[in-house]
Amino acid sequence: MQKPPLWTQKVTRRELLKVGSGLSIGSLLPLSAVSANTLRTQARIVILGGGAAGMAMANRLANRLRGGTITLVEPRETHHYQPGWTLVASGVWNADKTMRPNAQFLPRGVNWIREHAANIDADNKRVALANGATLEYDFLIVATGIQLNYHLIDGMSPALVGQHGIGSVYASIEGASRTHQAIQAWLNSGQGKGIFTAAPTPVKCAGAPLKMTFTTLSRLEASGQRDAFNVDYMAPGTSLFSQPWVDEFVKQRFDEQGVNRRHHYRLSAIDPQAKQAEFTFVGPESEFTSHHQLREAEFRREGQPTVIADYDFIHVVPPHECPRFCQTERAYRARRPVQGRVARCRYSHPAAHPLPRSVWHWRCDWCPDH
């Protein structure tokens, strides 16, 4: 039996990307404003991930495509507005303000599979799910977010957030609430040392570690006891932010607000009971020696090139990487499969490492700031 043609109208990847572009503006428009330029197709589209990026793509495509099937793979019933977690940790928002039912955002006609993705077989255009089922696709959109590797920091786990002066806004909404409590306990003590860290990898919302530092500084200054608190910011590199003008501004503000900037330090271990953090120096040895000579008493050199820092509060930013199931797929070995930008989604790849034509990756969570 001869199979029916795949397309009612021949659809290229570029055409479908155009349909899915303009998310930050077009997805907020009423249906009548975006449905004038529709595309008729029989394509099978699978979207992995129902966060901000995946759900926005599902809505945009559902509004602009006629025919075909759109399948969203997302195990969670609740949508988390993660940019709000810094506001929860800072005491500005309540946790419930960042949560809504996923069903509230799911467009009509989209098939929602409440399951985890386990593997991508790009050569055969197939996705394996954790329950053993498989999905075949013509177009795949990967919007699964980023994996948090707390375990790469010896002694650290998400369960410690909120205990022993440890905070981390990335762990979960519960972790953000417990981070607020940990900061408040530090403020209530009336004195002490706070350490704010950054990860040695790209992270989702690269501004979050800086925002946590600035909002905490605001609370310290509002307490009228700013001089009783010491604040350090430990950066793994020379810059604090990828955009040069933002980096320059942040460094200037930190200096003005009495933040001790320490560069080339990566958080490598933590001792919760002792309230001590181990940092590995990843810069030039000459600079490490110079820094060590100027270091205050609570920083002790424990061997080349590691130092131990006492703290009363520490904000932990774990290393990030793409989800494990993606790491087994050759499409992700290029490291830059597809670049996503606000209001645009363009396919690109290094010439030496072409991405399989059937795979898209909407990297909203990897943008420096948006």
C-alpha positions as CSV (number, residue, x, y, z in Angstrom):
1,M,0.0,0.0,0.0
2,Q,1.4,3.3,-1.0
3,K,1.8,5.9,1.8
4,P,0.1,9.2,1.4
5,P,2.4,12.2,0.8
6,L,3.8,13.7,3.9
7,W,3.0,17.3,3.1
8,T,-0.2,18.9,1.9
9,Q,2.1,21.7,1.0
10,K,5.9,21.2,0.9
11,V,7.2,22.6,4.2
12,T,10.8,23.4,4.7
13,R,12.5,23.8,8.0
14,R,13.1,27.4,7.3
15,E,9.3,28.0,6.7
16,L,8.4,26.2,9.9
17,L,11.0,28.2,11.8
18,K,9.4,31.4,10.5
19,V,6.1,30.2,11.8
20,G,7.6,29.6,15.2
21,S,9.5,32.9,15.4
22,G,8.5,36.0,17.2
23,L,7.6,34.1,20.4
24,S,8.3,36.9,22.8
25,I,5.8,39.2,21.0
26,G,3.6,37.1,18.7
27,S,2.7,34.5,21.3
28,L,1.1,37.3,23.4
29,L,-1.2,38.4,20.6
30,P,-4.8,37.3,20.2
31,L,-5.4,34.4,17.9
32,S,-6.9,36.6,15.2
33,A,-3.7,38.7,15.0
34,V,-1.4,35.7,14.3
35,S,-3.7,33.3,12.3
36,A,-3.8,35.4,9.2
37,N,-0.6,33.8,7.8
38,T,-1.2,30.1,8.4
39,L,0.6,27.1,7.0
40,R,-1.2,23.9,6.0
41,T,0.7,20.7,6.6
42,Q,0.6,17.0,7.7
43,A,3.9,17.1,9.6
44,R,4.3,15.3,12.9
45,I,5.9,17.8,15.3
46,V,7.2,16.6,18.7
47,I,8.2,19.1,21.4
48,L,10.3,17.9,24.3
49,G,9.7,20.0,27.4
50,G,6.8,22.1,28.5
51,G,8.6,25.0,30.2
52,A,8.5,28.6,28.9
53,A,10.2,27.7,25.6
54,G,8.3,24.5,24.9
55,M,4.9,25.8,25.8
56,A,5.4,29.0,23.8
57,M,6.4,27.0,20.8
58,A,3.3,24.7,21.2
59,N,1.0,27.7,21.3
60,R,2.7,29.5,18.4
61,L,2.6,26.4,16.2
62,A,-0.9,25.5,17.1
63,N,-2.1,29.0,16.2
64,R,-0.2,29.1,12.9
65,L,-0.4,25.5,11.5
66,R,-3.5,23.8,9.9
67,G,-3.4,20.1,9.9
68,G,-0.5,17.9,11.1
69,T,0.0,16.8,14.7
70,I,1.7,18.6,17.6
71,T,2.8,16.4,20.6
72,L,4.2,17.9,23.8
73,V,6.2,15.7,26.1
74,E,6.2,17.1,29.6
75,P,5.8,15.0,32.8
76,R,5.0,17.9,35.1
77,E,1.4,19.0,35.9
78,T,2.6,22.4,37.1
79,H,4.3,25.2,35.1
80,H,7.0,26.9,37.1
81,Y,8.0,30.5,36.2
82,Q,11.6,30.1,37.0
83,P,12.7,33.8,36.6
84,G,10.5,34.4,39.6
85,W,12.5,32.2,41.8
86,T,15.1,34.9,42.5
87,L,12.2,37.1,43.7
88,V,10.9,34.4,46.0
89,A,14.4,33.9,47.4
90,S,14.6,37.7,47.9
91,G,11.3,37.8,49.8
92,V,9.6,39.9,47.1
93,W,7.2,37.3,45.8
94,N,5.3,34.4,47.4
95,A,6.1,31.0,45.9
96,D,2.6,30.5,44.6
97,K,3.0,33.4,42.3
98,T,5.4,31.4,40.2
99,M,3.2,28.3,39.7
100,R,0.3,27.7,37.4
101,P,-1.3,24.4,36.0
102,N,0.3,23.4,32.8
103,A,-3.2,22.6,31.4
104,Q,-3.9,26.4,31.7
105,F,-1.4,27.1,28.9
106,L,-1.9,24.0,26.7
107,P,-3.4,25.1,23.4
108,R,-6.4,23.2,22.0
109,G,-5.4,20.3,19.7
110,V,-2.0,19.6,21.2
111,N,-1.4,16.1,22.4
112,W,0.1,16.2,25.9
113,I,2.1,13.1,26.9
114,R,3.0,13.2,30.6
115,E,6.2,11.4,30.5
116,H,10.0,11.9,30.4
117,A,12.1,11.7,27.2
118,A,14.8,9.0,27.5
119,N,16.6,9.1,24.1
120,I,16.6,10.8,20.7
121,D,17.3,8.7,17.6
122,A,17.8,11.4,15.1
123,D,18.8,9.1,12.3
124,N,15.4,7.3,12.4
125,K,13.4,10.4,13.6
126,R,12.3,8.7,16.8
127,V,12.1,9.6,20.5
128,A,12.1,7.0,23.2
129,L,10.1,7.8,26.4
130,A,10.9,6.6,29.9
131,N,7.9,4.3,29.9
132,G,9.2,2.4,26.9
133,A,7.0,4.0,24.3
134,T,8.3,5.7,21.2
135,L,7.3,8.7,19.2
136,E,8.1,9.2,15.5
137,Y,8.4,12.8,14.2
138,D,9.1,14.8,11.1
139,F,10.2,17.8,13.2
140,L,11.6,17.8,16.7
141,I,11.9,20.7,19.1
142,V,14.1,20.1,22.1
143,A,13.3,22.5,25.0
144,T,14.1,20.3,28.0
145,G,16.1,22.9,30.0
146,I,19.3,22.2,31.7
147,Q,20.6,19.6,34.2
148,L,21.9,20.8,37.5
149,N,25.0,19.0,38.8
150,Y,25.1,19.7,42.5
151,H,26.9,16.4,42.9
152,L,30.0,17.9,41.2
153,I,30.5,20.0,44.4
154,D,31.7,17.5,47.0
155,G,29.4,17.4,50.0
156,M,26.6,19.4,48.3
157,S,23.1,18.2,47.4
158,P,19.8,20.1,46.8
159,A,18.5,18.6,50.1
160,L,20.9,20.9,52.0
161,V,19.4,24.1,50.7
162,G,18.0,26.0,53.6
163,Q,20.2,24.2,56.2
164,H,23.6,25.2,57.6
165,G,23.4,28.6,56.0
166,I,23.2,27.2,52.5
167,G,21.0,28.8,49.8
168,S,20.6,28.1,46.1
169,V,18.0,29.6,43.9
170,Y,18.4,27.0,41.1
171,A,17.3,23.9,43.0
172,S,13.5,24.3,43.0
173,I,10.8,26.6,44.1
174,E,11.0,25.0,47.5
175,G,14.7,25.6,47.5
176,A,14.1,29.3,46.6
177,S,11.8,29.6,49.6
178,R,14.3,27.9,51.9
179,T,17.0,30.2,50.5
180,H,14.9,33.2,51.6
181,Q,14.7,31.7,55.1
182,A,18.5,31.1,55.2
183,I,19.2,34.7,54.2
184,Q,16.7,36.0,56.7
185,A,18.4,33.9,59.5
186,W,21.7,35.4,58.5
187,L,20.3,38.9,58.7
188,N,18.7,38.2,62.0
189,S,22.1,37.1,63.5
190,G,23.2,40.7,63.1
191,Q,26.6,39.9,61.6
192,G,28.7,37.5,59.7
193,K,30.1,36.5,56.3
194,G,28.2,35.8,53.1
195,I,29.7,34.2,50.1
196,F,28.0,34.3,46.7
197,T,29.3,31.9,44.0
198,A,29.1,31.5,40.2
199,A,29.4,28.3,38.2
200,P,32.3,27.4,35.8
201,T,29.8,26.5,33.1
202,P,27.1,28.4,31.2
203,V,24.0,28.6,33.3
204,K,20.3,29.3,32.8
205,C,19.7,33.0,33.7
206,A,23.3,34.0,34.1
207,G,22.1,37.1,35.9
208,A,20.6,35.1,38.8
209,P,23.8,34.8,40.9
210,L,24.2,38.5,40.5
211,K,20.6,39.3,41.3
212,M,20.8,37.2,44.5
213,T,23.9,39.2,45.5
214,F,22.3,42.6,44.8
215,T,18.9,41.8,46.4
216,T,20.7,40.5,49.5
217,L,22.9,43.7,49.6
218,S,19.7,45.7,49.5
219,R,18.3,43.8,52.5
220,L,21.6,44.2,54.4
221,E,21.7,48.0,53.8
222,A,18.0,48.3,54.8
223,S,18.8,46.6,58.1
224,G,21.0,49.6,59.1
225,Q,23.8,47.1,60.0
226,R,25.6,46.8,56.7
227,D,29.1,47.3,58.2
228,A,28.5,44.2,60.4
229,F,28.3,41.9,57.4
230,N,31.1,40.9,55.0
231,V,30.1,39.9,51.4
232,D,32.4,38.0,49.0
233,Y,31.6,37.2,45.4
234,M,33.7,34.2,44.1
235,A,33.9,34.1,40.3
236,P,35.5,31.3,38.3
237,G,36.8,33.7,35.6
238,T,37.8,37.3,35.1
239,S,34.3,38.6,34.2
240,L,31.1,38.5,36.1
241,F,28.8,38.7,33.1
242,S,29.2,38.0,29.4
243,Q,28.2,41.4,28.1
244,P,31.2,43.7,28.6
245,W,29.2,46.8,29.6
246,V,27.1,44.9,32.1
247,D,30.3,43.3,33.5
248,E,31.9,46.7,33.9
249,F,28.8,48.1,35.6
250,V,28.4,45.1,38.0
251,K,32.1,45.3,39.0
252,Q,31.7,49.0,39.7
253,R,28.6,48.5,41.8
254,F,30.2,45.7,43.8
255,D,33.1,47.9,44.6
256,E,30.8,50.8,45.6
257,Q,28.8,48.5,47.8
258,G,31.7,46.9,49.6
259,V,31.7,43.5,47.9
260,N,35.0,41.7,47.9
261,R,35.4,40.4,44.3
262,R,37.6,37.3,44.0
263,H,38.3,36.0,40.6
264,H,39.4,32.5,39.3
265,Y,37.8,30.6,42.2
266,R,35.5,27.6,41.6
267,L,33.4,26.1,44.4
268,S,34.7,22.5,44.6
269,A,33.5,21.3,48.0
270,I,31.4,22.2,51.0
271,D,31.3,21.1,54.7
272,P,27.8,22.0,55.9
273,Q,28.4,21.1,59.5
274,A,31.5,23.2,59.8
275,K,30.1,26.0,57.5
276,Q,33.2,25.9,55.4
277,A,33.6,26.0,51.6
278,E,36.5,24.8,49.5
279,F,37.5,26.8,46.4
280,T,39.8,25.6,43.8
281,F,41.9,28.4,42.2
282,V,41.8,28.1,38.4
283,G,43.9,31.1,37.4
284,P,47.6,31.9,37.2
285,E,49.7,30.7,40.1
286,S,51.3,34.2,40.5
287,E,47.8,35.7,40.9
288,F,46.8,33.0,43.5
289,T,49.9,33.7,45.6
290,S,49.1,37.5,45.5
291,H,45.5,36.9,46.4
292,H,46.5,34.6,49.3
293,Q,48.8,37.2,50.8
294,L,46.0,39.7,50.9
295,R,43.4,37.3,52.2
296,E,41.7,37.8,55.5
297,A,42.2,35.3,58.4
298,E,39.2,33.0,57.6
299,F,40.7,32.1,54.2
300,R,43.3,29.4,54.7
301,R,45.5,27.9,52.0
302,E,45.0,24.1,52.2
303,G,47.4,23.1,49.4
304,Q,48.0,24.1,45.8
305,P,45.7,25.5,44.5
306,T,42.9,25.2,47.1
307,V,41.6,27.5,49.9
308,I,39.1,27.0,52.6
309,A,36.6,29.8,53.4
310,D,34.4,30.1,56.5
311,Y,30.9,31.4,55.9
312,D,27.6,32.2,57.7
313,F,25.6,32.1,54.5
314,I,26.6,30.8,51.1
315,H,24.7,30.9,47.8
316,V,25.6,27.9,45.7
317,V,25.4,27.9,41.9
318,P,25.9,24.4,40.6
319,P,27.5,23.5,37.3
320,H,25.0,23.1,34.4
321,E,24.9,20.8,31.4
322,C,22.4,19.5,28.9
323,P,20.2,16.6,30.1
324,R,21.8,13.2,30.1
325,F,19.5,11.7,27.4
326,C,20.8,14.4,25.0
327,Q,24.4,13.5,25.7
328,T,24.1,10.1,24.0
329,E,22.8,11.7,20.8
330,R,25.4,12.6,18.2
331,A,23.4,15.7,17.4
332,Y,24.6,17.3,20.6
333,R,28.3,16.6,20.3
334,A,28.7,19.8,18.3
335,R,27.9,21.6,21.6
336,R,26.2,24.4,19.6
337,P,23.4,22.6,17.8
338,V,21.0,25.5,17.4
339,Q,21.1,29.0,18.7
340,G,17.9,30.6,20.0
341,R,17.4,34.4,20.5
342,V,14.5,36.4,21.8
343,A,11.9,37.1,19.1
344,R,13.9,35.0,16.6
345,C,14.7,31.3,16.2
346,R,17.3,30.6,13.6
347,Y,18.9,27.3,12.6
348,S,22.7,27.4,12.6
349,H,25.6,25.0,13.2
350,P,29.4,24.8,12.7
351,A,30.1,23.7,9.2
352,A,32.3,20.8,10.4
353,H,29.5,19.5,12.6
354,P,26.1,19.7,10.8
355,L,23.1,19.1,12.9
356,P,20.7,16.4,11.6
357,R,18.1,18.2,9.6
358,S,15.3,16.8,11.7
359,V,16.4,18.2,15.1
360,W,15.9,21.7,16.4
361,H,17.0,22.9,19.8
362,W,15.4,26.0,21.2
363,R,18.0,27.2,23.7
364,C,16.1,29.8,25.6
365,D,17.5,28.6,28.9
366,W,21.0,29.1,27.6
367,C,20.7,32.7,26.6
368,P,22.8,35.1,28.8
369,D,19.8,37.1,29.8
370,H,16.3,37.5,28.5
